[in-house]
Structures are given as C-alpha cells and as structure tokens.
Amino acid sequence: MPFADILRRGHFARFHRSGFWPNTGCRDKGAVMLSARTTTEIPPMPYSLVEPEHFTHEHRSFIERFARTIEVASSSSGVIAGAKDIRSRHFTASDSYGRIVGLPCGKDVIGRMDRDMPCEGTAAFADCYVREDQRLIERGDVAALTSVLNIHRYDTGLSALIFDKFLLKHRPSKSVLGVVYCAYETNLARFTALFPEYWSQFGCGCSIERVDSEVIDGIGRLSGLEHEVAFLLALGCDADAITCSMRRLVPDTESSVRKALRSIVDRMATAGIPVANMRDRLVDARVHQHMPTTFFDKVVGPRT
C-alpha cells in the first residue's frame, strides 16, 4: 500500500513493532484517522480550521504521534513525506524530504516555510506551494486529495516528483490541523515528450496541479475539453498545433477541438478580451499550472 494511503487511512500503528502506540499500551482509537476513507463510507461533515497557537493538548499529542510515524518510516525507507500547518509552515518531514530541499535531515525542515529552504528550486516555487495548500483547504472537503507535479533542480538533482496532498484531520474535535504531503518520482522524459513547448515558454521548472475542472474569473467554468484546449493555448500552441496534440493526447476528439476553441474565443470576446490577448489572460489565470486530469494521468503513467 502506498505510504500516502496508509497515512490517509490512519494506519499509523503498522510502523510500530507492537502495533500499539508507544507508552500507551493500547491503540489510539480517536486520533488515527486523518481523513475520511471515502466519501461513501463517511459523509462530509463540518470541520474547523485550527491555527497552531490554538492547538489543544489533544491536537499536540496527535501531531506528535503523526510525526513519530514519519520518523519511523523515514528511518527504514526513502519515503518523501511530511506535513504543514494551515499557514503552510512545516512541522514534520522525512529525512529524504529534508535532503532534496538542501537540509541534512527532516528535523531541520521543522518550522520553515518553503521559501526558507536552501534549495533554490524549492524556494523559487514557494508561492505556488502555498496557493496549492490553500486551494485544498478552501475546497471544504475533508476527504479531498490533490496531486501536484513538481519539476525543478532539487539539491539531489533535476527530478520530476508527484506530490499527493490531503488534509491533516483530527476526528475527535472535527478539526483540520494542516496539510500532509507524500511524494514519489515520475518520468521526466514523459512530460517533456508530451509537452515540449512548456520549457520554451516557462523555463526549466514547474509546479503543476492536477485539476478536474477549471474556472476562470470573468469567463466561467470550462468543460473538460475546453480545459484541455485552454491548457494547450496557455502553452503557446496555435489551432493546428492544438489539433495535432489532441490527436495524440486524447484520440477521437479532433472533430470537437475546433468547436471547443471557438467556444473559448467567444467567451473571451464576451468578457471583452480580444483574441490577441487570449493567451495572456490564460497565463494570468495560471491555466498552465492547472493540468487537466486526462493529461496529468498520461504524464504520471502507471505507478509501480
């Protein structure tokens, strides 16, 4: 089972030999659930956001146990994982995460924001990471999971990492305490082959979130196909290049691509945005950082 799934399902005890929490002699029945296993098993319920200065004794105890799980997993594997509070300040991290951001070990990450990391690639995209955290928090879905493709030069070298993020949830108090992240490496060459235009337009490095649907201020919600076309437009592709790319990325949609393109042009015109400024508007809306799920899955490929 992937480490992220273990954390989401609250199976912390498997990282302790006895299967019990240290110094308790019994299983922790309240604090082990970070998020609902599925929305069908446990319906969404209201949770409050808790800032670090307002953590109760129970919250701090829960976080200590969570941090211990990360520490034990880190000592026996190369897992990249950690957690931040709701302001995106790290309060635990594995040693592998510490090393990729330029620090000797995970404990050196504690108390830092992403902008404070020695790794220049991480610090350069710090604002992106905070926005991603806030988007997840503001969704209001305690079972939500978001995936982000980060490509840049870490201290360990140029890598493409997929970060899965979900809420750190304390069930007994119905509180959200932060955001958990777990990462694994994907094939950098696959991204370059699928979207060769990206580097020429935005430079070497990116933080791209997997998005099921896109809403652009003043334009409204895009359909799935419109989002795919808009993403390619933001990359600087013209109509012919978009048609060619879609034929390769999403077969059997060629007849609908130009219709989707025309719909985007019309909606932009209604909002008073001329064709010449259309791409700039999409980039300003960060469409190039919100990859459609269909594209994202092709970049990631099968997990082994």
C-alpha positions as CSV (number, residue, x, y, z in Angstrom):
1,M,0.0,0.0,0.0
2,P,1.5,3.4,-0.9
3,F,2.6,5.4,2.1
4,A,0.1,8.2,1.3
5,D,-2.8,5.8,1.5
6,I,-1.5,4.5,4.9
7,L,-1.5,8.0,6.3
8,R,-4.9,8.9,4.8
9,R,-6.4,5.8,6.3
10,G,-4.8,6.3,9.7
11,H,-2.8,3.1,9.7
12,F,-0.1,4.6,11.8
13,A,0.3,1.7,14.2
14,R,1.8,-0.6,11.5
15,F,5.0,1.5,11.8
16,H,5.5,0.3,15.4
17,R,6.6,-3.2,16.1
18,S,3.9,-4.0,18.6
19,G,1.1,-2.4,16.6
20,F,0.5,-0.1,19.6
21,W,1.3,3.5,20.3
22,P,4.5,4.0,22.5
23,N,3.8,4.5,26.2
24,T,0.1,3.8,26.0
25,G,-0.3,0.0,25.8
26,C,-3.5,0.4,23.8
27,R,-4.5,1.5,20.3
28,D,-5.4,5.1,19.8
29,K,-9.0,5.0,18.7
30,G,-9.6,8.6,18.1
31,A,-6.6,10.4,16.6
32,V,-5.6,7.9,14.0
33,M,-8.0,9.0,11.2
34,L,-6.6,11.8,9.1
35,S,-9.4,11.9,6.6
36,A,-12.5,10.1,5.6
37,R,-11.6,6.8,3.8
38,T,-14.1,7.5,1.1
39,T,-16.9,10.0,0.8
40,T,-19.3,7.0,0.5
41,E,-18.2,5.4,3.8
42,I,-18.2,8.6,5.9
43,P,-20.2,11.6,4.6
44,P,-18.6,15.0,4.7
45,M,-19.1,16.9,7.9
46,P,-18.2,20.3,9.2
47,Y,-14.6,20.7,10.3
48,S,-13.0,23.9,11.7
49,L,-9.5,25.1,10.8
50,V,-7.2,25.4,13.8
51,E,-4.1,27.6,13.8
52,P,-1.0,26.4,15.6
53,E,-1.3,28.8,18.5
54,H,-4.8,27.4,19.2
55,F,-3.8,23.7,19.3
56,T,-5.2,21.9,22.3
57,H,-3.3,19.3,24.3
58,E,-5.1,16.6,22.2
59,H,-4.0,18.3,19.0
60,R,-0.4,18.5,20.0
61,S,-0.5,14.8,21.2
62,F,-1.9,13.8,17.8
63,I,0.7,15.7,15.9
64,E,3.5,14.2,18.0
65,R,2.2,10.7,17.1
66,F,1.9,11.6,13.4
67,A,5.5,13.0,13.5
68,R,6.7,9.8,15.1
69,T,5.1,7.8,12.2
70,I,7.0,9.9,9.7
71,E,10.2,9.5,11.7
72,V,9.9,5.7,11.9
73,A,9.1,5.4,8.2
74,S,12.0,7.7,7.4
75,S,14.4,5.5,9.3
76,S,13.5,2.4,7.3
77,S,12.8,3.7,3.8
78,G,13.4,6.6,1.5
79,V,9.9,7.9,1.8
80,I,9.4,11.6,0.9
81,A,6.7,12.9,3.3
82,G,5.8,15.5,5.8
83,A,3.1,17.9,7.0
84,K,2.5,21.6,7.3
85,D,0.1,23.7,9.4
86,I,-2.7,25.6,7.8
87,R,-0.3,28.5,7.1
88,S,2.0,26.2,5.2
89,R,4.7,26.1,7.8
90,H,6.3,22.6,8.1
91,F,6.1,20.8,11.4
92,T,7.4,17.4,10.4
93,A,9.3,15.9,7.4
94,S,11.1,12.8,6.5
95,D,14.9,12.8,6.1
96,S,14.5,12.2,2.3
97,Y,12.4,15.4,2.0
98,G,15.0,17.3,4.0
99,R,17.8,16.2,1.7
100,I,16.0,17.2,-1.5
101,V,15.4,20.7,-0.2
102,G,19.1,21.1,0.8
103,L,19.0,20.2,4.5
104,P,20.8,17.4,6.4
105,C,17.7,15.7,7.7
106,G,13.9,16.0,8.2
107,K,14.1,17.7,11.6
108,D,15.9,20.6,10.0
109,V,12.7,21.3,8.0
110,I,10.6,21.9,11.1
111,G,9.5,25.5,11.5
112,R,10.4,26.5,8.0
113,M,8.3,27.8,5.1
114,D,9.1,26.6,1.6
115,R,10.7,30.0,0.8
116,D,13.2,29.3,3.6
117,M,14.6,26.1,2.1
118,P,18.2,26.2,0.9
119,C,17.2,24.5,-2.4
120,E,16.8,27.4,-4.9
121,G,14.3,25.3,-6.9
122,T,12.0,24.8,-3.9
123,A,12.3,28.4,-2.8
124,A,11.5,29.7,-6.3
125,F,8.1,27.9,-6.4
126,A,7.2,28.5,-2.7
127,D,4.3,30.8,-3.6
128,C,2.9,28.1,-5.8
129,Y,3.0,25.5,-3.0
130,V,1.2,27.9,-0.6
131,R,-1.5,28.5,-3.2
132,E,-1.9,24.8,-3.7
133,D,-2.2,24.2,0.0
134,Q,-4.8,27.0,0.3
135,R,-6.8,25.7,-2.7
136,L,-7.0,22.3,-1.0
137,I,-8.1,23.8,2.4
138,E,-10.7,26.1,0.8
139,R,-12.4,23.2,-1.1
140,G,-14.1,22.4,2.2
141,D,-13.9,18.6,1.5
142,V,-12.1,16.8,4.3
143,A,-11.6,13.7,2.1
144,A,-10.1,15.7,-0.8
145,L,-6.8,14.7,-2.4
146,T,-4.8,16.8,-4.8
147,S,-1.8,15.8,-6.8
148,V,0.9,18.2,-8.0
149,L,3.8,17.7,-10.5
150,N,6.9,19.5,-9.4
151,I,9.8,19.6,-11.8
152,H,12.9,21.5,-10.8
153,R,16.5,21.2,-9.7
154,Y,16.5,19.9,-6.2
155,D,19.6,19.6,-4.2
156,T,19.7,16.0,-5.2
157,G,19.4,16.8,-8.9
158,L,16.8,17.6,-11.6
159,S,13.7,15.5,-10.8
160,A,10.0,15.2,-11.6
161,L,8.1,14.5,-8.4
162,I,4.4,13.9,-7.8
163,F,3.2,15.3,-4.5
164,D,-0.1,14.0,-3.2
165,K,-1.6,16.3,-0.7
166,F,-4.5,15.9,1.7
167,L,-5.8,17.4,4.9
168,L,-4.4,16.5,8.3
169,K,-7.7,16.0,10.2
170,H,-8.3,15.3,13.9
171,R,-11.6,13.5,14.0
172,P,-12.5,13.7,17.7
173,S,-12.5,17.5,17.6
174,K,-13.6,17.8,14.0
175,S,-10.6,19.9,13.3
176,V,-8.3,20.4,10.3
177,L,-4.7,21.0,11.6
178,G,-2.8,21.2,8.3
179,V,-1.8,19.6,5.1
180,V,0.0,16.3,4.6
181,Y,2.3,15.7,1.6
182,C,3.8,12.5,0.2
183,A,5.9,12.3,-3.0
184,Y,7.2,9.8,-5.5
185,E,9.3,10.2,-8.6
186,T,7.8,10.1,-12.1
187,N,9.4,10.0,-15.6
188,L,10.7,13.5,-16.5
189,A,11.2,12.4,-20.2
190,R,7.4,11.6,-20.4
191,F,6.5,15.2,-19.5
192,T,9.0,16.6,-22.0
193,A,7.8,14.3,-24.8
194,L,4.1,15.2,-24.2
195,F,4.6,19.0,-23.7
196,P,7.8,20.0,-25.4
197,E,6.5,23.6,-25.6
198,Y,6.5,24.0,-21.8
199,W,10.2,24.6,-21.3
200,S,10.5,27.2,-24.1
201,Q,7.5,29.2,-22.7
202,F,8.1,29.0,-18.9
203,G,11.7,27.9,-18.4
204,C,13.0,24.7,-16.8
205,G,10.9,24.1,-13.7
206,C,7.3,24.0,-12.9
207,S,4.6,23.3,-10.2
208,I,1.5,21.9,-12.0
209,E,-1.6,20.9,-10.1
210,R,-3.9,18.1,-11.3
211,V,-7.4,19.7,-11.8
212,D,-10.7,18.0,-12.6
213,S,-12.3,21.3,-13.9
214,E,-11.2,24.8,-14.3
215,V,-12.9,28.1,-13.5
216,I,-11.5,31.4,-14.9
217,D,-12.6,34.7,-13.4
218,G,-14.9,36.5,-15.8
219,I,-15.1,33.6,-18.1
220,G,-16.7,30.9,-16.0
221,R,-16.3,27.1,-15.8
222,L,-14.7,25.3,-18.7
223,S,-15.9,22.0,-19.9
224,G,-13.4,19.1,-19.8
225,L,-12.5,19.5,-23.5
226,E,-12.3,23.3,-23.2
227,H,-9.9,23.0,-20.3
228,E,-7.7,20.7,-22.3
229,V,-7.7,23.2,-25.2
230,A,-7.1,26.2,-22.9
231,F,-4.1,24.4,-21.3
232,L,-2.5,24.0,-24.7
233,L,-3.4,27.6,-25.6
234,A,-1.6,28.7,-22.5
235,L,1.4,26.8,-23.6
236,G,1.5,28.9,-26.8
237,C,0.1,26.3,-29.2
238,D,-1.9,27.6,-32.2
239,A,-5.0,25.9,-33.6
240,D,-3.1,23.5,-35.8
241,A,-0.7,22.5,-33.0
242,I,-3.6,22.0,-30.6
243,T,-5.4,19.7,-33.1
244,C,-2.2,17.7,-33.5
245,S,-1.6,17.5,-29.8
246,M,-5.1,16.5,-29.0
247,R,-5.0,13.8,-31.6
248,R,-2.0,12.3,-29.7
249,L,-3.2,13.0,-26.2
250,V,-6.9,12.3,-26.4
251,P,-7.8,10.3,-29.5
252,D,-11.2,10.7,-31.2
253,T,-11.8,14.3,-30.1
254,E,-10.5,16.0,-33.2
255,S,-13.9,17.0,-34.6
256,S,-14.8,18.7,-31.3
257,V,-11.5,20.5,-30.7
258,R,-12.2,23.4,-33.0
259,K,-15.7,23.8,-31.6
260,A,-14.1,24.0,-28.1
261,L,-11.6,26.5,-29.4
262,R,-14.4,28.6,-30.9
263,S,-16.3,28.5,-27.6
264,I,-13.3,29.8,-25.7
265,V,-12.8,32.6,-28.2
266,D,-16.5,33.6,-28.0
267,R,-16.4,33.5,-24.2
268,M,-13.3,35.7,-24.1
269,A,-14.9,38.1,-26.5
270,T,-18.0,38.4,-24.3
271,A,-15.7,39.3,-21.5
272,G,-14.0,41.9,-23.6
273,I,-10.8,40.0,-24.2
274,P,-9.5,40.2,-27.8
275,V,-8.0,37.1,-29.5
276,A,-4.6,38.7,-29.4
277,N,-4.7,38.9,-25.5
278,M,-6.3,35.5,-25.0
279,R,-3.1,33.6,-24.1
280,D,-2.0,36.3,-21.7
281,R,-5.4,36.0,-19.9
282,L,-5.0,32.3,-19.6
283,V,-1.5,32.6,-18.2
284,D,-2.6,35.3,-15.8
285,A,-5.2,32.8,-14.6
286,R,-2.5,30.2,-14.2
287,V,-4.2,27.8,-16.5
288,H,-0.7,26.5,-17.5
289,Q,-0.3,25.4,-13.8
290,H,-3.7,23.6,-13.7
291,M,-3.3,20.5,-15.8
292,P,-6.5,18.6,-16.9
293,T,-6.7,15.2,-15.3
294,T,-6.6,13.4,-18.7
295,F,-3.2,15.0,-19.4
296,F,-1.9,14.6,-15.9
297,D,-2.5,10.8,-15.9
298,K,-0.6,10.5,-19.1
299,V,2.4,12.3,-17.6
300,V,2.4,10.2,-14.4
301,G,1.8,6.9,-16.2
302,P,1.3,3.7,-14.2
303,R,2.6,3.6,-10.7
304,T,4.9,0.7,-9.9
